[in-house]
Amino acid sequence: MISPALAGVAAAVALWFTPELWARTRGVRGMTPGALRAALNGGKRIVVLDVRTEGEYRAGHIPGARNLPLERVAAGARLLEGMKGSDVVCVCASGKRSAVAAVRLKRAGFPTVHNLWGGMLLWGRKDVTTR
């Protein structure tokens, strides 16, 4: 039998190493690539915020995505104030940086923030633009 203290430590370690899980405990919703595609194709008002580096973004991104690298999200949240009425979906390569960005936006008062599960790795290469 596992002691309650050990179980607590294990839970803390799991949250520390799993940003997506940590983000969900902070009110950030997860979104699958299929759900994002359906929402974008359905005309839903969504802001896709790509928090990868500028070089990663230029190499290929979701059409219409805005680039704001993770290290600039805290300062950039003020620039995004006009988007608070929209759903915001944060995207990175794998879902880890975007989870951190999503929590920062949630703390800045954005009511509906999503993290794209699996990031660009699950989004795939066929639906990207380099413009």
Backbone as numpy.savetxt, mean C-alpha at the origin, in Angstrom:
# Nx Ny Nz CAx CAy CAz Cx Cy Cz
2.74 -27.29 25.99 1.91 -26.11 25.99 2.79 -24.87 25.99
2.38 -23.87 25.20 3.15 -22.63 25.09 2.70 -21.65 26.16
3.66 -21.04 26.81 3.32 -20.09 27.85 2.75 -18.81 27.23
1.89 -18.10 27.95 1.33 -16.85 27.43 2.40 -15.83 27.07
3.47 -15.79 27.84 4.54 -14.83 27.55 5.21 -15.16 26.22
5.48 -16.45 25.99 6.10 -16.87 24.74 5.16 -16.63 23.56
3.88 -16.87 23.75 2.90 -16.61 22.69 2.86 -15.12 22.35
2.96 -14.27 23.37 2.97 -12.83 23.14 4.21 -12.40 22.37
5.34 -12.97 22.70 6.59 -12.65 21.99 6.48 -13.12 20.54
5.93 -14.31 20.33 5.78 -14.84 18.97 4.86 -13.94 18.15
3.79 -13.46 18.74 2.86 -12.56 18.03 3.55 -11.25 17.69
4.33 -10.71 18.61 5.04 -9.46 18.34 6.06 -9.64 17.22
6.76 -10.76 17.21 7.74 -11.04 16.15 7.02 -11.16 14.80
5.88 -11.85 14.78 5.13 -12.01 13.53 4.69 -10.66 12.99
4.21 -9.78 13.85 3.80 -8.45 13.40 4.99 -7.63 12.93
6.12 -7.76 13.61 7.32 -7.01 13.25 7.80 -7.38 11.86
7.76 -8.67 11.52 8.29 -9.13 10.25 7.25 -9.22 9.14
6.02 -8.91 9.43 4.97 -8.97 8.43 4.27 -7.62 8.36
4.79 -6.68 7.60 4.18 -5.36 7.54 2.73 -5.37 7.10
2.35 -6.30 6.22 0.96 -6.34 5.77 0.03 -6.64 6.94
0.42 -7.59 7.78 -0.38 -7.94 8.95 -0.41 -6.78 9.93
0.72 -6.16 10.15 0.82 -5.00 11.03 -0.09 -3.89 10.55
-0.11 -3.64 9.23 -0.95 -2.58 8.66 -2.43 -2.87 8.90
-2.82 -4.14 8.79 -4.22 -4.48 9.01 -4.64 -4.19 10.44
-3.72 -4.34 11.39 -4.06 -4.02 12.78 -4.17 -2.52 12.99
-3.75 -1.73 12.02 -3.82 -0.26 12.09 -4.96 0.30 11.24
-5.85 -0.56 10.77 -7.02 -0.11 10.01 -6.84 -0.01 8.51
-5.72 -0.52 8.02 -5.48 -0.50 6.57 -6.09 -1.76 5.97
-6.83 -1.58 4.91 -7.45 -2.73 4.24 -6.51 -3.28 3.17
-6.56 -4.57 2.95 -5.80 -5.17 1.88 -6.65 -5.21 0.62
-6.01 -5.18 -0.53 -6.72 -5.28 -1.80 -5.93 -6.19 -2.72
-6.63 -7.10 -3.37 -5.96 -7.99 -4.32 -5.77 -7.26 -5.65
-4.81 -7.71 -6.46 -4.66 -7.11 -7.78 -5.95 -7.20 -8.61
-6.66 -8.32 -8.52 -7.91 -8.46 -9.26 -8.96 -7.46 -8.83
-9.06 -7.22 -7.54 -10.03 -6.24 -7.03 -9.66 -4.83 -7.48
-8.36 -4.51 -7.50 -7.94 -3.19 -7.96 -8.23 -3.03 -9.44
-7.92 -4.04 -10.24 -8.23 -3.97 -11.68 -9.73 -3.74 -11.90
-10.56 -4.48 -11.18 -12.01 -4.35 -11.33 -12.48 -2.95 -10.94
-11.94 -2.42 -9.85 -12.33 -1.08 -9.41 -11.91 -0.02 -10.42
-10.67 -0.13 -10.93 -10.18 0.85 -11.92 -10.98 0.74 -13.22
-11.26 -0.47 -13.66 -12.03 -0.66 -14.90 -13.48 -0.25 -14.72
-13.98 -0.31 -13.49 -15.36 0.07 -13.20 -15.55 1.56 -12.99
-14.47 2.32 -13.09 -14.57 3.77 -12.96 -14.62 4.28 -11.54
-14.31 3.44 -10.56 -14.30 3.89 -9.17 -13.19 4.92 -8.98
-13.47 5.92 -8.17 -12.49 6.98 -7.90 -11.44 6.45 -6.93
-10.30 6.09 -7.49 -9.20 5.51 -6.70 -7.91 6.23 -7.05
-7.13 6.53 -6.02 -5.80 7.07 -6.22 -4.83 5.92 -5.97
-4.05 5.57 -6.99 -3.03 4.53 -6.83 -1.72 5.26 -6.55
-1.18 5.02 -5.36 0.03 5.69 -4.92 1.17 4.68 -4.89
2.11 4.84 -5.82 3.25 3.94 -5.95 4.38 4.49 -5.09
4.76 3.76 -4.05 5.75 4.27 -3.10 7.15 3.71 -3.34
7.36 3.14 -4.52 8.70 2.65 -4.87 9.58 3.85 -5.26
10.85 3.59 -5.48 11.77 4.64 -5.91 11.36 5.12 -7.31
11.86 6.28 -7.68 11.55 6.82 -9.01 12.03 5.87 -10.12
13.19 5.25 -9.91 13.71 4.31 -10.91 12.82 3.08 -11.06
12.35 2.55 -9.95 11.44 1.40 -10.00 10.14 1.79 -10.72
9.65 2.97 -10.40 8.41 3.47 -11.01 8.58 3.60 -12.52
9.69 4.21 -12.95 9.94 4.40 -14.39 10.07 3.08 -15.13
10.54 2.05 -14.44 10.72 0.74 -15.08 9.38 0.07 -15.38
8.32 0.53 -14.77 7.00 -0.01 -15.03 6.09 0.19 -13.83
4.89 0.74 -14.08 3.95 1.01 -13.00 2.51 0.82 -13.48
1.60 0.80 -12.56 0.18 0.68 -12.89 -0.23 1.96 -13.59
-0.90 1.86 -14.73 -1.33 3.07 -15.45 -2.13 4.00 -14.54
-1.74 5.28 -14.55 -2.42 6.28 -13.74 -1.89 6.43 -12.33
-0.97 5.56 -11.93 -0.41 5.63 -10.57 0.45 6.88 -10.42
0.43 7.41 -9.21 1.28 8.56 -8.86 2.45 8.04 -8.04
3.62 8.58 -8.29 4.81 8.13 -7.59 5.15 9.07 -6.45
5.24 8.52 -5.26 5.68 9.24 -4.07 6.48 8.23 -3.24
7.82 8.21 -3.41 8.63 7.22 -2.70 8.36 7.22 -1.19
8.47 6.06 -0.59 8.14 5.87 0.82 8.77 6.92 1.72
10.04 7.23 1.48 10.71 8.18 2.37 10.11 9.59 2.29
9.27 9.85 1.29 8.64 11.17 1.17 7.14 11.16 1.50
6.62 10.00 1.90 5.18 9.90 2.15 4.73 10.79 3.30
5.48 10.83 4.39 5.06 11.63 5.54 4.91 13.10 5.14
5.90 13.65 4.46 5.82 15.05 4.01 4.80 15.20 2.89
4.70 14.19 2.03 3.80 14.25 0.90 2.34 14.11 1.27
2.04 13.63 2.47 0.64 13.48 2.89 -0.07 14.82 2.83
0.65 15.89 3.13 0.04 17.23 3.05 -0.31 17.57 1.60
0.52 17.14 0.66 0.25 17.40 -0.75 -0.94 16.60 -1.26
-1.25 15.51 -0.58 -2.33 14.63 -1.00 -3.66 14.96 -0.32
-3.71 16.04 0.45 -4.91 16.40 1.20 -6.17 16.37 0.34
-6.09 16.83 -0.90 -7.25 16.87 -1.78 -7.77 15.50 -2.17
-7.02 14.46 -1.86 -7.40 13.10 -2.23 -8.07 12.36 -1.08
-8.30 13.01 0.05 -8.87 12.32 1.21 -10.25 11.76 0.94
-10.97 12.29 -0.04 -12.28 11.76 -0.37 -12.24 10.53 -1.25
-11.08 10.18 -1.74 -10.92 9.02 -2.62 -10.36 7.84 -1.84
-10.60 6.65 -2.35 -9.90 5.48 -1.82 -8.46 5.60 -2.30
-7.51 5.33 -1.43 -6.09 5.35 -1.79 -5.57 3.92 -1.70
-4.90 3.48 -2.76 -4.29 2.15 -2.77 -2.78 2.36 -2.89
-2.06 1.93 -1.87 -0.61 2.05 -1.87 0.00 0.80 -2.50
1.03 1.02 -3.32 1.66 -0.06 -4.09 3.18 0.05 -3.97
3.83 -1.10 -3.85 5.30 -1.15 -3.95 5.64 -2.44 -4.69
6.84 -2.90 -4.56 7.24 -4.11 -5.28 6.56 -5.36 -4.72
6.50 -5.48 -3.38 6.00 -6.72 -2.78 4.85 -6.53 -1.79
4.58 -5.31 -1.38 3.53 -5.05 -0.41 4.04 -4.63 0.95
5.34 -4.64 1.15 5.89 -4.29 2.46 6.03 -2.78 2.64
6.69 -2.10 1.71 6.81 -0.64 1.81 5.45 0.03 1.72
4.59 -0.52 0.87 3.27 0.08 0.73 2.45 -0.07 2.01
2.67 -1.14 2.76 1.98 -1.30 4.04 2.39 -0.19 5.01
3.68 0.11 5.04 4.18 1.19 5.90 3.59 2.52 5.46
3.58 2.78 4.15 3.02 4.02 3.62 1.54 4.13 3.94
0.81 3.03 3.80 -0.62 3.04 4.07 -0.91 3.40 5.52
-0.13 2.88 6.44 -0.31 3.22 7.86 -0.02 4.71 8.08
1.01 5.22 7.43 1.32 6.66 7.57 0.16 7.51 7.07
-0.43 7.13 5.94 -1.57 7.89 5.42 -2.78 7.76 6.34
-3.00 6.59 6.87 -4.12 6.39 7.80 -3.95 7.30 9.01
-2.74 7.36 9.54 -2.45 8.24 10.69 -2.61 9.71 10.33
-2.41 10.05 9.05 -2.55 11.44 8.60 -4.02 11.81 8.33
-4.93 10.86 8.57 -6.35 11.17 8.46 -7.04 10.71 7.20
-6.37 9.91 6.39 -7.02 9.38 5.19 -7.95 8.25 5.64
-9.25 8.37 5.34 -10.20 7.39 5.88 -10.16 6.01 5.23
-9.92 5.94 3.94 -9.96 4.65 3.25 -8.65 4.41 2.53
-7.79 3.61 3.15 -6.47 3.32 2.61 -6.34 1.81 2.46
-5.85 1.40 1.31 -5.65 -0.02 1.02 -4.17 -0.27 0.73
-3.75 -1.50 0.95 -2.42 -1.95 0.58 -2.60 -3.03 -0.48
-1.94 -2.87 -1.63 -2.05 -3.87 -2.68 -1.27 -5.11 -2.28
-1.99 -6.20 -2.03 -1.36 -7.45 -1.63 -0.42 -7.95 -2.71
0.79 -8.26 -2.31 1.77 -8.80 -3.25 2.41 -7.77 -4.15
1.97 -6.52 -4.07 2.56 -5.43 -4.84 2.64 -5.71 -6.34
3.64 -5.13 -6.95 3.83 -5.27 -8.40 4.20 -6.70 -8.79
4.74 -7.47 -7.82 5.06 -8.86 -8.13 3.80 -9.65 -8.49
2.70 -9.40 -7.78 1.46 -10.09 -8.10 0.64 -9.36 -9.17
0.84 -8.06 -9.30 0.13 -7.31 -10.33 0.48 -7.86 -11.71
1.77 -8.14 -11.91 2.23 -8.71 -13.17 2.77 -7.67 -14.12
3.46 -8.13 -15.12 4.12 -7.23 -16.07 3.23 -6.81 -17.23
2.14 -7.51 -17.48 1.34 -7.20 -18.68 0.54 -5.92 -18.55
0.24 -5.48 -17.33 -0.59 -4.30 -17.14 0.20 -3.13 -16.55
1.38 -2.85 -17.11 2.18 -1.74 -16.61 2.46 -0.77 -17.76
2.79 0.43 -17.38 3.20 1.44 -18.36 4.54 2.00 -17.91
5.31 2.51 -18.86 6.59 3.12 -18.53 6.55 4.62 -18.82
5.38 5.13 -19.12 5.24 6.58 -19.37 5.14 7.35 -18.10
